Amino acid sequence: MTRPDLHPDQITARREERAIRLCLLLDVLTFLPCATVALLSGSMLLLSDGLDYARSFASQGVALRIMRSIRKGRTHSYDYGPGKVERIGSLFGALCFVAGLIVLGVFSFHRLLHPVELHAGFTAAGIALQAVSFAISGGLWRHTRRLAVQTGSPLIDMQWRHNRTDALASAAVMLALALTLIFRSRSWAGCIDPLCALAYVFYATGSYIPVIRESLYDLVDHTLDEDLQLAILRRLAEHYHGYEAFHGVRSRRAGNRIFIEITLSLDPARRIGDAIGFMETLRTAIESDIPRSEVRITLRPVSSLPETVPKSAPSR
């Protein structure tokens, strides 16, 4: 049951935290059997799971730490809100995974030059484990993808991409290992496993490039698009009679949030209650026009700045 005193960010963080906890729990439960079979079979494809598990544990641990801070409202130490912190966590997870893929690619290329025969029994066991992994990852893929669309969280966006990669990789691994067993009497059968591992490296790297690019982009502050600036000015024009002078608007994007600061001057003779009511009305109107925005209205005396703009001519 949702507590009524929680901020919307905290409610969303609770849902995201539960999803990531579920992913982490399933990873912990499946890690040991998958790692054992991978080592005993000698398959590069199965060994790729070890790197993937390491990435999962690291990124999910960071994600849970961030979500816990957001859920408990401990975001005051972040100058740009929880959105930027989420982007840092998303970037960390994606970079860890790509680093693991590079290591896997190097070992797979070496195995391609020097093929070895896989252990048939443990390879068959690996196929069975990958079938279980495919079912689990497929279910998590659908769940986290739906949650990512609802929340717009960079961490959940990274998580559903990871679940998608896991599901498709499990299907590909099952096929590759089955072909290796079927054609194990052929001299070229030893090349199937490393070739498929290299194909997986290229595919998975391409899947995470958008995450890295978007995270790096969002870690740099940006001004608002022109249509959003016009939406702010429209609201200022609608509330023309509520303020004496307009000093300007400052804004920035940080993660998936938009921060807007509007500086106005009000009539000094105005009652405090009326002034607070006006500012709350204006703030609510702008936040309703711009999703995921946080608006702050600051006040200055009309005579405090020589460049004060009269209210009849608000400008960007």
C-alpha positions in Angstrom: 0.0 0.0 0.0 1.4 3.4 -1.0 2.0 5.9 1.8 0.3 9.2 1.1 3.2 11.2 2.5 5.7 10.0 -0.1 6.9 12.1 -2.9 6.2 10.8 -6.4 9.9 10.2 -6.9 9.9 8.0 -3.8 6.9 6.0 -4.9 8.5 5.4 -8.3 11.8 4.4 -6.7 10.0 1.8 -4.6 8.7 0.1 -7.7 12.0 0.3 -9.4 13.8 -1.0 -6.4 11.5 -4.1 -6.2 12.2 -4.8 -9.9 15.9 -4.6 -9.5 15.8 -6.7 -6.3 14.0 -9.4 -8.2 16.6 -9.4 -11.0 19.4 -9.6 -8.4 17.8 -12.4 -6.5 17.4 -14.5 -9.6 21.0 -13.8 -10.7 22.3 -15.0 -7.3 20.2 -18.2 -7.4 21.4 -19.1 -10.9 25.1 -18.0 -10.7 26.7 -21.0 -9.0 25.2 -23.8 -11.3 25.9 -21.7 -14.4 29.5 -20.9 -13.4 30.2 -24.6 -12.5 28.9 -25.9 -15.9 30.7 -23.2 -17.8 34.1 -24.1 -16.2 33.7 -27.8 -16.7 32.4 -27.6 -20.3 35.2 -25.3 -21.5 32.7 -23.3 -23.6 33.4 -19.6 -24.3 29.8 -18.9 -24.7 29.0 -20.3 -21.2 32.0 -18.5 -19.8 30.5 -15.3 -21.0 27.9 -15.7 -18.3 30.6 -15.2 -15.7 31.4 -11.7 -17.0 27.7 -11.0 -17.3 27.0 -12.0 -13.8 29.9 -9.8 -12.5 28.4 -6.8 -14.4 24.9 -7.6 -13.1 26.0 -7.7 -9.5 28.0 -4.5 -9.7 25.4 -2.5 -11.6 22.4 -3.8 -9.7 24.2 -3.0 -6.4 24.8 0.6 -7.5 21.2 0.8 -8.7 19.8 -0.4 -5.4 22.0 2.1 -3.5 20.6 5.0 -5.7 17.0 3.8 -5.4 17.3 3.4 -1.7 18.5 7.0 -1.4 15.7 8.3 -3.6 13.1 6.2 -1.7 14.3 7.6 1.7 14.4 11.1 0.3 18.1 11.5 0.8 18.7 13.4 -2.5 19.6 16.8 -1.0 23.3 16.2 -1.5 22.8 15.9 -5.2 22.8 19.3 -6.8 20.9 18.2 -9.9 18.3 15.8 -8.3 18.0 12.0 -8.5 17.8 12.1 -12.3 21.5 12.8 -12.7 22.4 10.2 -10.1 20.4 7.6 -12.0 22.3 8.5 -15.2 25.6 7.9 -13.4 24.5 4.5 -12.3 23.2 3.6 -15.7 26.5 4.7 -17.3 28.5 2.7 -14.7 26.6 -0.5 -15.5 26.8 -0.1 -19.2 30.6 0.6 -19.1 31.2 -2.5 -16.9 29.3 -4.7 -19.3 31.1 -3.4 -22.3 34.4 -3.9 -20.6 33.5 -7.5 -19.9 32.5 -7.9 -23.5 35.9 -6.7 -24.7 37.6 -9.3 -22.4 35.3 -12.0 -23.7 36.0 -11.0 -27.3 39.8 -11.2 -26.8 39.6 -14.7 -25.3 37.1 -15.9 -27.9 39.4 -14.7 -30.7 42.2 -16.6 -29.1 40.0 -19.8 -28.9 39.1 -19.3 -32.6 42.8 -19.5 -33.5 43.3 -22.5 -31.2 40.1 -24.5 -31.1 39.5 -27.1 -28.4 36.8 -29.8 -28.1 34.1 -29.2 -25.5 33.0 -31.7 -22.9 29.8 -33.2 -24.3 28.1 -34.0 -21.0 28.6 -30.6 -19.4 27.8 -28.9 -22.7 24.4 -30.7 -22.7 23.9 -29.5 -19.1 24.7 -26.0 -20.2 22.0 -26.2 -22.9 19.5 -27.1 -20.2 20.5 -24.2 -17.9 20.3 -21.8 -20.8 16.8 -22.9 -21.5 15.9 -22.0 -17.9 17.8 -18.7 -18.2 15.9 -17.9 -21.4 12.5 -18.4 -19.7 13.6 -16.2 -16.7 15.2 -13.5 -18.7 12.3 -13.3 -21.1 9.9 -12.8 -18.2 12.1 -10.1 -16.7 12.5 -8.4 -20.1 8.8 -7.9 -20.4 8.4 -6.8 -16.8 11.2 -4.2 -16.7 10.4 -3.0 -20.3 6.9 -2.1 -19.2 8.2 -0.5 -16.0 10.8 1.6 -18.0 8.0 2.9 -20.2 5.9 3.9 -17.2 8.7 5.6 -15.2 11.3 6.8 -17.7 14.0 5.7 -15.4 17.5 5.4 -16.9 18.4 2.6 -14.5 15.3 0.5 -15.4 16.0 1.3 -19.1 19.4 -0.2 -18.7 18.0 -3.2 -16.8 15.4 -4.1 -19.5 18.1 -3.9 -22.2 20.2 -6.2 -20.1 17.3 -8.7 -19.7 16.6 -8.5 -23.4 20.3 -9.2 -24.2 20.2 -12.2 -21.7 17.1 -13.7 -23.3 18.4 -13.5 -26.8 21.9 -14.6 -25.8 20.4 -17.7 -24.1 18.6 -18.6 -27.2 21.7 -18.1 -29.3 23.8 -20.1 -26.9 21.4 -23.0 -26.9 21.5 -23.1 -30.7 25.3 -22.8 -30.9 26.0 -25.5 -28.3 23.5 -27.8 -29.9 25.3 -27.4 -33.3 28.6 -28.0 -31.5 27.3 -31.3 -30.1 25.7 -32.4 -33.4 28.8 -31.7 -35.5 31.4 -32.5 -32.8 33.0 -35.2 -35.1 33.9 -32.6 -37.7 37.2 -30.7 -37.5 35.6 -27.3 -37.8 33.1 -27.9 -34.9 35.5 -26.3 -32.4 35.1 -23.0 -34.2 31.4 -22.7 -33.7 31.6 -21.8 -30.0 34.1 -19.0 -30.3 32.5 -17.6 -33.5 29.2 -17.4 -31.8 30.8 -15.8 -28.7 32.3 -13.1 -31.0 28.9 -12.5 -32.6 27.4 -12.1 -29.2 30.1 -9.6 -28.3 29.4 -7.4 -31.3 25.6 -7.6 -30.8 25.6 -6.8 -27.1 28.1 -4.0 -27.5 25.8 -2.4 -30.1 22.9 -2.8 -27.8 24.6 -0.7 -25.0 26.0 2.0 -27.1 22.7 4.0 -27.0 22.7 3.8 -23.2 26.3 5.1 -23.0 25.6 7.9 -25.5 22.4 9.0 -23.8 23.9 8.9 -20.3 26.9 11.0 -21.4 24.6 13.5 -23.1 22.4 13.8 -20.0 25.3 14.3 -17.6 26.0 17.6 -19.4 23.4 20.3 -18.5 21.3 21.6 -21.4 18.9 24.5 -21.8 15.3 23.9 -22.6 14.0 23.4 -26.1 12.2 26.4 -27.7 8.7 24.9 -27.4 9.2 24.4 -23.6 10.5 27.9 -23.2 7.4 29.2 -25.0 5.2 27.2 -22.7 6.8 29.0 -19.7 6.3 32.4 -21.3 2.7 31.5 -22.1 2.0 30.9 -18.5 3.8 34.1 -17.5 1.6 36.0 -19.9 -1.6 34.3 -18.5 -0.6 35.5 -15.0 0.3 39.0 -16.2 -1.5 40.8 -13.4 0.1 38.7 -10.7 3.6 40.2 -10.7 5.2 43.6 -11.1 8.4 42.7 -13.0 10.0 39.7 -14.7 13.8 39.2 -14.2 14.3 36.0 -16.3 14.2 32.2 -16.4 17.1 29.8 -15.8 16.7 26.1 -16.7 18.6 22.9 -17.1 18.1 19.3 -17.9 19.6 16.8 -15.5 18.9 13.1 -16.2 15.2 12.7 -17.0 14.3 15.8 -14.9 13.9 19.5 -15.9 14.8 22.2 -13.4 13.3 25.7 -13.9 13.9 28.8 -11.9 11.8 31.9 -12.5 12.7 35.3 -10.9 9.9 37.8 -10.4 9.1 40.9 -8.4 5.7 41.2 -6.7 3.9 44.2 -5.3 5.5 45.0 -1.9 2.1 45.9 -0.4 0.7 42.5 -1.3 -0.3 40.2 1.5 2.0 37.2 2.1 -0.8 34.7 1.8 -1.8 36.1 -1.6 1.8 36.1 -2.9 2.3 32.5 -1.8 -1.0 31.5 -3.5 0.0 33.2 -6.7 3.4 31.6 -6.8 1.9 28.1 -6.1 -0.6 28.6 -8.9 2.0 29.6 -11.4 4.4 26.8 -10.3 1.7 24.2 -10.6 0.6 25.4 -14.1 4.1 25.3 -15.5 4.8 21.8 -14.0 1.6 20.5 -15.6 2.7 21.8 -19.0 6.2 20.4 -18.7 6.3 16.7 -17.6 9.1 15.8 -15.1 9.8 19.4 -14.3 10.6 21.1 -11.0 9.8 24.8 -10.9 11.2 27.2 -8.3 10.0 30.8 -8.1 12.3 33.3 -6.5 11.5 36.9 -5.6 13.5 40.2 -5.9 12.5 43.8 -5.2 11.8 45.7 -8.3 14.6 48.1 -7.7 17.2 45.4 -6.8 18.4 45.0 -10.4 18.9 47.8 -12.9 18.2 45.4 -15.7 14.7 44.5 -14.4 12.4 43.8 -17.3 8.9 45.3 -17.0 6.1 42.8 -16.8 4.6 44.0 -20.0 7.6 42.6 -21.9 8.7 39.2 -20.6 11.6 37.7 -22.5 13.6 34.5 -22.5 
